[in-house]
Amino acid sequence: MKAETVYNVIQALPKEELPRLYRLLGMMPTTEKQVQKVNKRTKPITDALAEEFLRVHVFRVKK
């Protein structure tokens, strides 16, 4: 079977059947939600914020 034929068959499947196909193949499907998900905590932390966090949460020292 050619890869083009398999590709066309997969494209013709309804979306409800795709997770089952991936399970049969032993693969994890990538859904649109996973691709579009953006981590909101990607900003680098500053030294001042790190010190404040340590003061409050680790050492529990009041200002």
CHARMM internal coordinates of N, CA and C (Angstrom, degrees):
IC EDIT
DIST 1 N 1 CA 1.4538
DIST 1 CA 1 C 1.5295
ANGL 1 N 1 CA 1 C 108.30
DIST 1 C 2 N 1.2855
ANGL 1 CA 1 C 2 N 116.16
DIHE 1 N 1 CA 1 C 2 N 134.20
DIST 2 N 2 CA 1.4589
ANGL 1 C 2 N 2 CA 121.01
DIHE 1 CA 1 C 2 N 2 CA -179.01
DIST 2 CA 2 C 1.5272
ANGL 2 N 2 CA 2 C 110.32
DIHE 1 C 2 N 2 CA 2 C -80.90
DIST 2 C 3 N 1.3198
ANGL 2 CA 2 C 3 N 114.92
DIHE 2 N 2 CA 2 C 3 N 152.79
DIST 3 N 3 CA 1.4560
ANGL 2 C 3 N 3 CA 120.74
DIHE 2 CA 2 C 3 N 3 CA 179.10
DIST 3 CA 3 C 1.5273
ANGL 3 N 3 CA 3 C 111.00
DIHE 2 C 3 N 3 CA 3 C -62.82
DIST 3 C 4 N 1.3248
ANGL 3 CA 3 C 4 N 116.79
DIHE 3 N 3 CA 3 C 4 N -33.48
DIST 4 N 4 CA 1.4730
ANGL 3 C 4 N 4 CA 120.13
DIHE 3 CA 3 C 4 N 4 CA 179.32
DIST 4 CA 4 C 1.5213
ANGL 4 N 4 CA 4 C 110.65
DIHE 3 C 4 N 4 CA 4 C -63.49
DIST 4 C 5 N 1.3240
ANGL 4 CA 4 C 5 N 117.07
DIHE 4 N 4 CA 4 C 5 N -38.62
DIST 5 N 5 CA 1.4644
ANGL 4 C 5 N 5 CA 121.19
DIHE 4 CA 4 C 5 N 5 CA 179.21
DIST 5 CA 5 C 1.5244
ANGL 5 N 5 CA 5 C 110.31
DIHE 4 C 5 N 5 CA 5 C -65.88
DIST 5 C 6 N 1.3216
ANGL 5 CA 5 C 6 N 116.16
DIHE 5 N 5 CA 5 C 6 N -44.51
DIST 6 N 6 CA 1.4667
ANGL 5 C 6 N 6 CA 120.34
DIHE 5 CA 5 C 6 N 6 CA 179.11
DIST 6 CA 6 C 1.5200
ANGL 6 N 6 CA 6 C 109.84
DIHE 5 C 6 N 6 CA 6 C -62.23
DIST 6 C 7 N 1.3141
ANGL 6 CA 6 C 7 N 116.65
DIHE 6 N 6 CA 6 C 7 N -43.21
DIST 7 N 7 CA 1.4639
ANGL 6 C 7 N 7 CA 120.69
DIHE 6 CA 6 C 7 N 7 CA 179.52
DIST 7 CA 7 C 1.5265
ANGL 7 N 7 CA 7 C 110.77
DIHE 6 C 7 N 7 CA 7 C -59.81
DIST 7 C 8 N 1.3244
ANGL 7 CA 7 C 8 N 117.43
DIHE 7 N 7 CA 7 C 8 N -44.47
DIST 8 N 8 CA 1.4608
ANGL 7 C 8 N 8 CA 121.07
DIHE 7 CA 7 C 8 N 8 CA 179.93
DIST 8 CA 8 C 1.5261
ANGL 8 N 8 CA 8 C 111.45
DIHE 7 C 8 N 8 CA 8 C -64.48
DIST 8 C 9 N 1.3359
ANGL 8 CA 8 C 9 N 116.80
DIHE 8 N 8 CA 8 C 9 N -37.63
DIST 9 N 9 CA 1.4645
ANGL 8 C 9 N 9 CA 120.10
DIHE 8 CA 8 C 9 N 9 CA 178.27
DIST 9 CA 9 C 1.5232
ANGL 9 N 9 CA 9 C 110.25
DIHE 8 C 9 N 9 CA 9 C -65.70
DIST 9 C 10 N 1.3217
ANGL 9 CA 9 C 10 N 116.47
DIHE 9 N 9 CA 9 C 10 N -43.91
DIST 10 N 10 CA 1.4718
ANGL 9 C 10 N 10 CA 120.24
DIHE 9 CA 9 C 10 N 10 CA 179.43
DIST 10 CA 10 C 1.5202
ANGL 10 N 10 CA 10 C 110.52
DIHE 9 C 10 N 10 CA 10 C -63.01
DIST 10 C 11 N 1.3148
ANGL 10 CA 10 C 11 N 117.60
DIHE 10 N 10 CA 10 C 11 N -41.23
DIST 11 N 11 CA 1.4617
ANGL 10 C 11 N 11 CA 120.65
DIHE 10 CA 10 C 11 N 11 CA 179.04
DIST 11 CA 11 C 1.5203
ANGL 11 N 11 CA 11 C 111.77
DIHE 10 C 11 N 11 CA 11 C -64.40
DIST 11 C 12 N 1.3382
ANGL 11 CA 11 C 12 N 118.08
DIHE 11 N 11 CA 11 C 12 N -28.18
DIST 12 N 12 CA 1.4560
ANGL 11 C 12 N 12 CA 121.67
DIHE 11 CA 11 C 12 N 12 CA -178.27
DIST 12 CA 12 C 1.5310
ANGL 12 N 12 CA 12 C 112.52
DIHE 11 C 12 N 12 CA 12 C -82.45
DIST 12 C 13 N 1.3301
ANGL 12 CA 12 C 13 N 117.45
DIHE 12 N 12 CA 12 C 13 N -14.54
DIST 13 N 13 CA 1.4673
ANGL 12 C 13 N 13 CA 120.09
DIHE 12 CA 12 C 13 N 13 CA -179.13
DIST 13 CA 13 C 1.5235
ANGL 13 N 13 CA 13 C 110.72
DIHE 12 C 13 N 13 CA 13 C -68.71
DIST 13 C 14 N 1.3358
ANGL 13 CA 13 C 14 N 117.16
DIHE 13 N 13 CA 13 C 14 N 145.49
DIST 14 N 14 CA 1.4728
ANGL 13 C 14 N 14 CA 118.79
DIHE 13 CA 13 C 14 N 14 CA 172.75
DIST 14 CA 14 C 1.5331
ANGL 14 N 14 CA 14 C 109.68
DIHE 13 C 14 N 14 CA 14 C -69.83
DIST 14 C 15 N 1.3275
ANGL 14 CA 14 C 15 N 116.52
DIHE 14 N 14 CA 14 C 15 N 156.14
DIST 15 N 15 CA 1.4642
ANGL 14 C 15 N 15 CA 121.18
DIHE 14 CA 14 C 15 N 15 CA -177.54
DIST 15 CA 15 C 1.5242
ANGL 15 N 15 CA 15 C 112.23
DIHE 14 C 15 N 15 CA 15 C -61.47
DIST 15 C 16 N 1.3237
ANGL 15 CA 15 C 16 N 117.72
DIHE 15 N 15 CA 15 C 16 N -26.11
DIST 16 N 16 CA 1.4564
ANGL 15 C 16 N 16 CA 120.78
DIHE 15 CA 15 C 16 N 16 CA -179.33
DIST 16 CA 16 C 1.5334
ANGL 16 N 16 CA 16 C 111.10
DIHE 15 C 16 N 16 CA 16 C -69.52
DIST 16 C 17 N 1.3162
ANGL 16 CA 16 C 17 N 118.46
DIHE 16 N 16 CA 16 C 17 N -25.57
DIST 17 N 17 CA 1.4578
ANGL 16 C 17 N 17 CA 122.44
DIHE 16 CA 16 C 17 N 17 CA -177.35
DIST 17 CA 17 C 1.5313
ANGL 17 N 17 CA 17 C 112.88
DIHE 16 C 17 N 17 CA 17 C -89.04
DIST 17 C 18 N 1.3096
ANGL 17 CA 17 C 18 N 117.64
DIHE 17 N 17 CA 17 C 18 N -15.71
DIST 18 N 18 CA 1.4632
ANGL 17 C 18 N 18 CA 119.96
DIHE 17 CA 17 C 18 N 18 CA -177.04
DIST 18 CA 18 C 1.5317
ANGL 18 N 18 CA 18 C 113.46
DIHE 17 C 18 N 18 CA 18 C -61.98
DIST 18 C 19 N 1.3346
ANGL 18 CA 18 C 19 N 120.22
DIHE 18 N 18 CA 18 C 19 N -44.20
DIST 19 N 19 CA 1.4758
ANGL 18 C 19 N 19 CA 118.20
DIHE 18 CA 18 C 19 N 19 CA 178.14
DIST 19 CA 19 C 1.5322
ANGL 19 N 19 CA 19 C 112.46
DIHE 18 C 19 N 19 CA 19 C -59.97
DIST 19 C 20 N 1.3086
ANGL 19 CA 19 C 20 N 116.94
DIHE 19 N 19 CA 19 C 20 N -36.44
DIST 20 N 20 CA 1.4677
ANGL 19 C 20 N 20 CA 120.54
DIHE 19 CA 19 C 20 N 20 CA 178.20
DIST 20 CA 20 C 1.5276
ANGL 20 N 20 CA 20 C 110.29
DIHE 19 C 20 N 20 CA 20 C -65.13
DIST 20 C 21 N 1.3113
ANGL 20 CA 20 C 21 N 117.44
DIHE 20 N 20 CA 20 C 21 N -42.77
DIST 21 N 21 CA 1.4576
ANGL 20 C 21 N 21 CA 121.46
DIHE 20 CA 20 C 21 N 21 CA 177.79
DIST 21 CA 21 C 1.5207
ANGL 21 N 21 CA 21 C 110.78
DIHE 20 C 21 N 21 CA 21 C -60.27
DIST 21 C 22 N 1.3249
ANGL 21 CA 21 C 22 N 116.44
DIHE 21 N 21 CA 21 C 22 N -45.46
DIST 22 N 22 CA 1.4586
ANGL 21 C 22 N 22 CA 120.09
DIHE 21 CA 21 C 22 N 22 CA 179.61
DIST 22 CA 22 C 1.5259
ANGL 22 N 22 CA 22 C 111.55
DIHE 21 C 22 N 22 CA 22 C -63.29
DIST 22 C 23 N 1.3478
ANGL 22 CA 22 C 23 N 117.16
DIHE 22 N 22 CA 22 C 23 N -38.91
DIST 23 N 23 CA 1.4630
ANGL 22 C 23 N 23 CA 120.07
DIHE 22 CA 22 C 23 N 23 CA 176.89
DIST 23 CA 23 C 1.5236
ANGL 23 N 23 CA 23 C 110.76
DIHE 22 C 23 N 23 CA 23 C -63.10
DIST 23 C 24 N 1.3285
ANGL 23 CA 23 C 24 N 117.27
DIHE 23 N 23 CA 23 C 24 N -41.82
DIST 24 N 24 CA 1.4597
ANGL 23 C 24 N 24 CA 121.01
DIHE 23 CA 23 C 24 N 24 CA 178.98
DIST 24 CA 24 C 1.5247
ANGL 24 N 24 CA 24 C 111.32
DIHE 23 C 24 N 24 CA 24 C -63.70
DIST 24 C 25 N 1.3211
ANGL 24 CA 24 C 25 N 116.87
DIHE 24 N 24 CA 24 C 25 N -34.82
DIST 25 N 25 CA 1.4577
ANGL 24 C 25 N 25 CA 121.10
DIHE 24 CA 24 C 25 N 25 CA 179.97
DIST 25 CA 25 C 1.5221
ANGL 25 N 25 CA 25 C 112.39
DIHE 24 C 25 N 25 CA 25 C -84.12
DIST 25 C 26 N 1.3465
ANGL 25 CA 25 C 26 N 117.05
DIHE 25 N 25 CA 25 C 26 N -9.30
DIST 26 N 26 CA 1.4544
ANGL 25 C 26 N 26 CA 120.45
DIHE 25 CA 25 C 26 N 26 CA -179.15
DIST 26 CA 26 C 1.5039
ANGL 26 N 26 CA 26 C 113.24
DIHE 25 C 26 N 26 CA 26 C 74.85
DIST 26 C 27 N 1.3228
ANGL 26 CA 26 C 27 N 116.46
DIHE 26 N 26 CA 26 C 27 N 31.94
DIST 27 N 27 CA 1.4612
ANGL 26 C 27 N 27 CA 121.21
DIHE 26 CA 26 C 27 N 27 CA -178.61
DIST 27 CA 27 C 1.5190
ANGL 27 N 27 CA 27 C 109.64
DIHE 26 C 27 N 27 CA 27 C -118.21
DIST 27 C 28 N 1.3233
ANGL 27 CA 27 C 28 N 115.71
DIHE 27 N 27 CA 27 C 28 N 157.81
DIST 28 N 28 CA 1.4559
ANGL 27 C 28 N 28 CA 121.26
DIHE 27 CA 27 C 28 N 28 CA 173.72
DIST 28 CA 28 C 1.5249
ANGL 28 N 28 CA 28 C 107.74
DIHE 27 C 28 N 28 CA 28 C -99.11
DIST 28 C 29 N 1.3157
ANGL 28 CA 28 C 29 N 117.84
DIHE 28 N 28 CA 28 C 29 N 120.55
DIST 29 N 29 CA 1.4680
ANGL 28 C 29 N 29 CA 118.95
DIHE 28 CA 28 C 29 N 29 CA -179.91
DIST 29 CA 29 C 1.5193
ANGL 29 N 29 CA 29 C 111.51
DIHE 28 C 29 N 29 CA 29 C -73.61
DIST 29 C 30 N 1.3109
ANGL 29 CA 29 C 30 N 116.21
DIHE 29 N 29 CA 29 C 30 N 147.76
DIST 30 N 30 CA 1.4582
ANGL 29 C 30 N 30 CA 121.21
DIHE 29 CA 29 C 30 N 30 CA 172.76
DIST 30 CA 30 C 1.5123
ANGL 30 N 30 CA 30 C 107.01
DIHE 29 C 30 N 30 CA 30 C -97.54
DIST 30 C 31 N 1.3040
ANGL 30 CA 30 C 31 N 115.46
DIHE 30 N 30 CA 30 C 31 N 117.91
DIST 31 N 31 CA 1.4521
ANGL 30 C 31 N 31 CA 118.79
DIHE 30 CA 30 C 31 N 31 CA -179.84
DIST 31 CA 31 C 1.5180
ANGL 31 N 31 CA 31 C 109.36
DIHE 30 C 31 N 31 CA 31 C -93.07
DIST 31 C 32 N 1.3010
ANGL 31 CA 31 C 32 N 115.72
DIHE 31 N 31 CA 31 C 32 N 165.21
DIST 32 N 32 CA 1.4608
ANGL 31 C 32 N 32 CA 120.33
DIHE 31 CA 31 C 32 N 32 CA 179.79
DIST 32 CA 32 C 1.5223
ANGL 32 N 32 CA 32 C 110.59
DIHE 31 C 32 N 32 CA 32 C -64.30
DIST 32 C 33 N 1.3332
ANGL 32 CA 32 C 33 N 117.12
DIHE 32 N 32 CA 32 C 33 N -33.57
DIST 33 N 33 CA 1.4591
ANGL 32 C 33 N 33 CA 119.96
DIHE 32 CA 32 C 33 N 33 CA -179.77
DIST 33 CA 33 C 1.5199
ANGL 33 N 33 CA 33 C 111.10
DIHE 32 C 33 N 33 CA 33 C -66.16
DIST 33 C 34 N 1.3175
ANGL 33 CA 33 C 34 N 117.75
DIHE 33 N 33 CA 33 C 34 N -38.49
DIST 34 N 34 CA 1.4528
ANGL 33 C 34 N 34 CA 120.40
DIHE 33 CA 33 C 34 N 34 CA 178.98
DIST 34 CA 34 C 1.5208
ANGL 34 N 34 CA 34 C 111.31
DIHE 33 C 34 N 34 CA 34 C -66.79
DIST 34 C 35 N 1.2965
ANGL 34 CA 34 C 35 N 117.44
DIHE 34 N 34 CA 34 C 35 N -36.24
DIST 35 N 35 CA 1.4528
ANGL 34 C 35 N 35 CA 120.97
DIHE 34 CA 34 C 35 N 35 CA -178.13
DIST 35 CA 35 C 1.5254
ANGL 35 N 35 CA 35 C 110.27
DIHE 34 C 35 N 35 CA 35 C -71.94
DIST 35 C 36 N 1.3285
ANGL 35 CA 35 C 36 N 117.51
DIHE 35 N 35 CA 35 C 36 N -38.03
DIST 36 N 36 CA 1.4542
ANGL 35 C 36 N 36 CA 121.02
DIHE 35 CA 35 C 36 N 36 CA -175.80
DIST 36 CA 36 C 1.5256
ANGL 36 N 36 CA 36 C 112.85
DIHE 35 C 36 N 36 CA 36 C -84.21
DIST 36 C 37 N 1.3315
ANGL 36 CA 36 C 37 N 117.78
DIHE 36 N 36 CA 36 C 37 N -11.50
DIST 37 N 37 CA 1.4543
ANGL 36 C 37 N 37 CA 120.62
DIHE 36 CA 36 C 37 N 37 CA -177.65
DIST 37 CA 37 C 1.5260
ANGL 37 N 37 CA 37 C 109.86
DIHE 36 C 37 N 37 CA 37 C -66.99
DIST 37 C 38 N 1.3206
ANGL 37 CA 37 C 38 N 116.53
DIHE 37 N 37 CA 37 C 38 N 129.67
DIST 38 N 38 CA 1.4515
ANGL 37 C 38 N 38 CA 121.96
DIHE 37 CA 37 C 38 N 38 CA -178.94
DIST 38 CA 38 C 1.5175
ANGL 38 N 38 CA 38 C 108.42
DIHE 37 C 38 N 38 CA 38 C -120.77
DIST 38 C 39 N 1.2955
ANGL 38 CA 38 C 39 N 116.00
DIHE 38 N 38 CA 38 C 39 N 131.54
DIST 39 N 39 CA 1.4522
ANGL 38 C 39 N 39 CA 120.43
DIHE 38 CA 38 C 39 N 39 CA 177.98
DIST 39 CA 39 C 1.5278
ANGL 39 N 39 CA 39 C 108.74
DIHE 38 C 39 N 39 CA 39 C -76.01
DIST 39 C 40 N 1.3059
ANGL 39 CA 39 C 40 N 116.38
DIHE 39 N 39 CA 39 C 40 N 121.87
DIST 40 N 40 CA 1.4635
ANGL 39 C 40 N 40 CA 120.26
DIHE 39 CA 39 C 40 N 40 CA -176.77
DIST 40 CA 40 C 1.5272
ANGL 40 N 40 CA 40 C 112.20
DIHE 39 C 40 N 40 CA 40 C -79.22
DIST 40 C 41 N 1.3403
ANGL 40 CA 40 C 41 N 117.79
DIHE 40 N 40 CA 40 C 41 N -14.52
DIST 41 N 41 CA 1.4565
ANGL 40 C 41 N 41 CA 120.54
DIHE 40 CA 40 C 41 N 41 CA -177.65
DIST 41 CA 41 C 1.5222
ANGL 41 N 41 CA 41 C 110.91
DIHE 40 C 41 N 41 CA 41 C -100.05
DIST 41 C 42 N 1.3028
ANGL 41 CA 41 C 42 N 117.20
DIHE 41 N 41 CA 41 C 42 N 49.65
DIST 42 N 42 CA 1.4594
ANGL 41 C 42 N 42 CA 120.26
DIHE 41 CA 41 C 42 N 42 CA -178.97
DIST 42 CA 42 C 1.5227
ANGL 42 N 42 CA 42 C 112.66
DIHE 41 C 42 N 42 CA 42 C -96.22
DIST 42 C 43 N 1.3280
ANGL 42 CA 42 C 43 N 117.99
DIHE 42 N 42 CA 42 C 43 N -3.22
DIST 43 N 43 CA 1.4565
ANGL 42 C 43 N 43 CA 119.68
DIHE 42 CA 42 C 43 N 43 CA 179.18
DIST 43 CA 43 C 1.5270
ANGL 43 N 43 CA 43 C 109.77
DIHE 42 C 43 N 43 CA 43 C -71.38
DIST 43 C 44 N 1.3210
ANGL 43 CA 43 C 44 N 117.67
DIHE 43 N 43 CA 43 C 44 N 138.02
DIST 44 N 44 CA 1.4681
ANGL 43 C 44 N 44 CA 119.05
DIHE 43 CA 43 C 44 N 44 CA 177.34
DIST 44 CA 44 C 1.5278
ANGL 44 N 44 CA 44 C 109.93
DIHE 43 C 44 N 44 CA 44 C -69.67
DIST 44 C 45 N 1.2973
ANGL 44 CA 44 C 45 N 115.44
DIHE 44 N 44 CA 44 C 45 N 144.60
DIST 45 N 45 CA 1.4662
ANGL 44 C 45 N 45 CA 120.02
DIHE 44 CA 44 C 45 N 45 CA -179.09
DIST 45 CA 45 C 1.5300
ANGL 45 N 45 CA 45 C 108.59
DIHE 44 C 45 N 45 CA 45 C -85.04
DIST 45 C 46 N 1.3074
ANGL 45 CA 45 C 46 N 115.53
DIHE 45 N 45 CA 45 C 46 N 141.82
DIST 46 N 46 CA 1.4633
ANGL 45 C 46 N 46 CA 119.92
DIHE 45 CA 45 C 46 N 46 CA 179.97
DIST 46 CA 46 C 1.5231
ANGL 46 N 46 CA 46 C 109.38
DIHE 45 C 46 N 46 CA 46 C -88.29
DIST 46 C 47 N 1.3075
ANGL 46 CA 46 C 47 N 115.91
DIHE 46 N 46 CA 46 C 47 N 165.14
DIST 47 N 47 CA 1.4640
ANGL 46 C 47 N 47 CA 120.69
DIHE 46 CA 46 C 47 N 47 CA 178.91
DIST 47 CA 47 C 1.5236
ANGL 47 N 47 CA 47 C 111.01
DIHE 46 C 47 N 47 CA 47 C -62.05
DIST 47 C 48 N 1.3238
ANGL 47 CA 47 C 48 N 116.76
DIHE 47 N 47 CA 47 C 48 N -39.53
DIST 48 N 48 CA 1.4599
ANGL 47 C 48 N 48 CA 120.37
DIHE 47 CA 47 C 48 N 48 CA -179.45
DIST 48 CA 48 C 1.5236
ANGL 48 N 48 CA 48 C 111.01
DIHE 47 C 48 N 48 CA 48 C -63.93
DIST 48 C 49 N 1.3318
ANGL 48 CA 48 C 49 N 116.72
DIHE 48 N 48 CA 48 C 49 N -42.31
DIST 49 N 49 CA 1.4618
ANGL 48 C 49 N 49 CA 119.59
DIHE 48 CA 48 C 49 N 49 CA 178.37
DIST 49 CA 49 C 1.5281
ANGL 49 N 49 CA 49 C 111.22
DIHE 48 C 49 N 49 CA 49 C -66.79
DIST 49 C 50 N 1.3137
ANGL 49 CA 49 C 50 N 117.16
DIHE 49 N 49 CA 49 C 50 N -37.47
DIST 50 N 50 CA 1.4614
ANGL 49 C 50 N 50 CA 120.72
DIHE 49 CA 49 C 50 N 50 CA 178.40
DIST 50 CA 50 C 1.5243
ANGL 50 N 50 CA 50 C 110.83
DIHE 49 C 50 N 50 CA 50 C -64.79
DIST 50 C 51 N 1.3219
ANGL 50 CA 50 C 51 N 116.63
DIHE 50 N 50 CA 50 C 51 N -44.64
DIST 51 N 51 CA 1.4661
ANGL 50 C 51 N 51 CA 120.09
DIHE 50 CA 50 C 51 N 51 CA 178.47
DIST 51 CA 51 C 1.5256
ANGL 51 N 51 CA 51 C 111.42
DIHE 50 C 51 N 51 CA 51 C -62.88
DIST 51 C 52 N 1.3301
ANGL 51 CA 51 C 52 N 116.76
DIHE 51 N 51 CA 51 C 52 N -40.84
DIST 52 N 52 CA 1.4656
ANGL 51 C 52 N 52 CA 120.89
DIHE 51 CA 51 C 52 N 52 CA 179.16
DIST 52 CA 52 C 1.5264
ANGL 52 N 52 CA 52 C 110.12
DIHE 51 C 52 N 52 CA 52 C -64.24
DIST 52 C 53 N 1.3221
ANGL 52 CA 52 C 53 N 117.01
DIHE 52 N 52 CA 52 C 53 N -42.29
DIST 53 N 53 CA 1.4654
ANGL 52 C 53 N 53 CA 120.53
DIHE 52 CA 52 C 53 N 53 CA 179.01
DIST 53 CA 53 C 1.5222
ANGL 53 N 53 CA 53 C 110.50
DIHE 52 C 53 N 53 CA 53 C -61.63
DIST 53 C 54 N 1.3358
ANGL 53 CA 53 C 54 N 116.27
DIHE 53 N 53 CA 53 C 54 N -45.94
DIST 54 N 54 CA 1.4616
ANGL 53 C 54 N 54 CA 119.82
DIHE 53 CA 53 C 54 N 54 CA 179.60
DIST 54 CA 54 C 1.5206
ANGL 54 N 54 CA 54 C 111.35
DIHE 53 C 54 N 54 CA 54 C -63.01
DIST 54 C 55 N 1.3226
ANGL 54 CA 54 C 55 N 116.21
DIHE 54 N 54 CA 54 C 55 N -40.99
DIST 55 N 55 CA 1.4589
ANGL 54 C 55 N 55 CA 120.35
DIHE 54 CA 54 C 55 N 55 CA 179.28
DIST 55 CA 55 C 1.5267
ANGL 55 N 55 CA 55 C 110.88
DIHE 54 C 55 N 55 CA 55 C -61.24
DIST 55 C 56 N 1.3054
ANGL 55 CA 55 C 56 N 116.39
DIHE 55 N 55 CA 55 C 56 N -45.30
DIST 56 N 56 CA 1.4669
ANGL 55 C 56 N 56 CA 120.94
DIHE 55 CA 55 C 56 N 56 CA -174.14
DIST 56 CA 56 C 1.5277
ANGL 56 N 56 CA 56 C 111.99
DIHE 55 C 56 N 56 CA 56 C -78.52
DIST 56 C 57 N 1.3262
ANGL 56 CA 56 C 57 N 117.14
DIHE 56 N 56 CA 56 C 57 N -47.26
DIST 57 N 57 CA 1.4544
ANGL 56 C 57 N 57 CA 120.20
DIHE 56 CA 56 C 57 N 57 CA -169.68
DIST 57 CA 57 C 1.5337
ANGL 57 N 57 CA 57 C 114.72
DIHE 56 C 57 N 57 CA 57 C -96.24
DIST 57 C 58 N 1.3023
ANGL 57 CA 57 C 58 N 118.28
DIHE 57 N 57 CA 57 C 58 N -29.92
DIST 58 N 58 CA 1.4583
ANGL 57 C 58 N 58 CA 119.39
DIHE 57 CA 57 C 58 N 58 CA -174.98
DIST 58 CA 58 C 1.5202
ANGL 58 N 58 CA 58 C 110.95
DIHE 57 C 58 N 58 CA 58 C -100.25
DIST 58 C 59 N 1.3175
ANGL 58 CA 58 C 59 N 116.55
DIHE 58 N 58 CA 58 C 59 N -54.24
DIST 59 N 59 CA 1.4613
ANGL 58 C 59 N 59 CA 119.52
DIHE 58 CA 58 C 59 N 59 CA -175.39
DIST 59 CA 59 C 1.5216
ANGL 59 N 59 CA 59 C 112.54
DIHE 58 C 59 N 59 CA 59 C -90.35
DIST 59 C 60 N 1.3076
ANGL 59 CA 59 C 60 N 116.74
DIHE 59 N 59 CA 59 C 60 N -16.57
DIST 60 N 60 CA 1.4720
ANGL 59 C 60 N 60 CA 123.80
DIHE 59 CA 59 C 60 N 60 CA 179.09
DIST 60 CA 60 C 1.5359
ANGL 60 N 60 CA 60 C 112.07
DIHE 59 C 60 N 60 CA 60 C 52.54
DIST 60 C 61 N 1.3287
ANGL 60 CA 60 C 61 N 115.22
DIHE 60 N 60 CA 60 C 61 N 46.55
DIST 61 N 61 CA 1.4520
ANGL 60 C 61 N 61 CA 121.90
DIHE 60 CA 60 C 61 N 61 CA 178.55
DIST 61 CA 61 C 1.5169
ANGL 61 N 61 CA 61 C 107.65
DIHE 60 C 61 N 61 CA 61 C -98.66
DIST 61 C 62 N 1.3305
ANGL 61 CA 61 C 62 N 115.80
DIHE 61 N 61 CA 61 C 62 N 131.74
DIST 62 N 62 CA 1.4575
ANGL 61 C 62 N 62 CA 119.68
DIHE 61 CA 61 C 62 N 62 CA 178.06
DIST 62 CA 62 C 1.5122
ANGL 62 N 62 CA 62 C 109.12
DIHE 61 C 62 N 62 CA 62 C -87.26
DIST 62 C 63 N 1.3429
ANGL 62 CA 62 C 63 N 114.80
DIHE 62 N 62 CA 62 C 63 N 152.08
DIST 63 N 63 CA 1.4707
ANGL 62 C 63 N 63 CA 120.73
DIHE 62 CA 62 C 63 N 63 CA 178.45
DIST 63 CA 63 C 1.4905
ANGL 63 N 63 CA 63 C 110.83
DIHE 62 C 63 N 63 CA 63 C -70.77
END
COOR INIT
IC SEED 1 N 1 CA 1 C
IC BUILD
